[in-house]
Amino acid sequence: MKKNILTALILSTLAVGQLISLSAYGAQQLNVWEDIKKSPGIQDAVSDFEKQYNVKVNVQEMPYAQQLEKLRLDGPAGIGPDVLVIPNDQLGAAVVQGLLTPLNLDKSKLDAFTPASVRAFNMDNTQYGVPKAVETLVLIYNKDLIDKPLSTLQEWFDYSKKQREQNKYGLLAKFDQIYYSWGAIGPMGGYIFGDNGKGGLNAQDVGLNKPGAVEAVTFLKKFYTEKVFPAGLIGDNGLNAIDSLFTEKKAVAVINGPWAFQPYEAAGINFGVVPLPLLPDGKPMSSFLGVKGYVVSTWSKDKALSQQFIEFINQPQYVKTRYISTREIPPMTAMIDEPMIKNDEKASAVAVQSARATPMPGIPEMGEVWGPANAALELSLTGKQEPKAALDSAEKQIKMQIEAMQASNQ
């Protein structure tokens, strides 16, 4: 009799435990922060995920560049997201501060994306995110002013010199900033940070004054010294000057990013878009790659399910749906040849250039590079200092600032 009662109690306890477990699973929730006006792009994927995993997914929109800042407060308070979207240049600081959870992704899943976009969310051989969308510089030209874009940067220089004889401009670019001049410096032999031998970057190895970098800056210098570019392009107002000259149809082409498409359309410019031109050595110009990616918060209560969510919504059919809704270029290799991207001149140019681009270094030390590098470029391109001397000085300053930064963090 006692044995039967004990058995009944055990079975009853197991049954209750199963009910509690099922109930807990049924009530399980994931909180997802998506970028502003981008949640419609994942709506179908979220709905299918909820049905398949019996999970409620709460999606909240927030500017992607501000999500980490908010996570620092909301995460420890227990009201933060499980999954969020961040730009790759914020990855280094987020990892150092312990805000993100490493992901355990099959190589086959990562191989579906362009290598550069995957590297953008990898630190020291550890993957922290799955790339969502990319943006990078392209060449934008006025179809009413030139029949077809020129193939090389040298050809654009020669053409631009002839345009100046008619008081017009050919190609314009903000080469006095490293973000824009990197397209020549990188392929010709310069680099921001060297490899640390562990799949990461060595912040003590700065390569902005290597012979290839000096050669690249010397080549770009003639756009300024031979007055192919107007003086107003130097300095903080240079981008506004470029936009004004292009929208006023006084410039034939500009190097700019996808963020310029809408303003140029609004100005009524009949423009085309192609990848960046070839350099003197025949290599295509590179560019910095900006990548948005999905990551998992350190404070997520279900990290495994959060990763599963990221993998689920990045299946090809959902990536395709997301592109149709948001028009953000996905770095999925199969999508580059999709007719909807391949036949869209703007999207195709961004996609092709993204595959040639370099992920912007995501380590915190990158913040010490911009000022000295831009100052060196301005001195070089305006002829105030020889490129080698200016770049040598910039490298020393960057290293000093990095040492001071690292010392203050110890």
Secondary structure, DSSP 8 states (H G I E B T S, - for coil): -HHHHHHHHHHHHHHHHHHHHHHHHHT-EEEEEE-TT-GGGGHHHHHHHHHHHT-EEEEEE--GGGHHHHHHHHHHHT-S-SEEEEEGGGHHHHHHTT-B------HHHHTTB-HHHHHTTEETTEE-EEEEEEE--EEEEETTT-SS--SBHHHHHHHHHHHHHTT-EEEE--TTSHHHHHHHHTTTT-EEEEE-SSSSEEEEEEETTSHHHHHHHHHHHHHHHTTSS-GGGSSTTHHHHHHHHHHTT-EEEEEE-GGGHHHHHHTT--EEEE---B-TTS-B---EEEEEEEEEBTT-S-HHHHHHHHHHHTSHHHHHHHHHHH--B--BHHHHTSHHHHT-HHHHHHHHHHHH-EE---SGGGGGTHHHHHHHHHHHHTTSS-HHHHHHHHHHHHHHHHHHHHHHT-
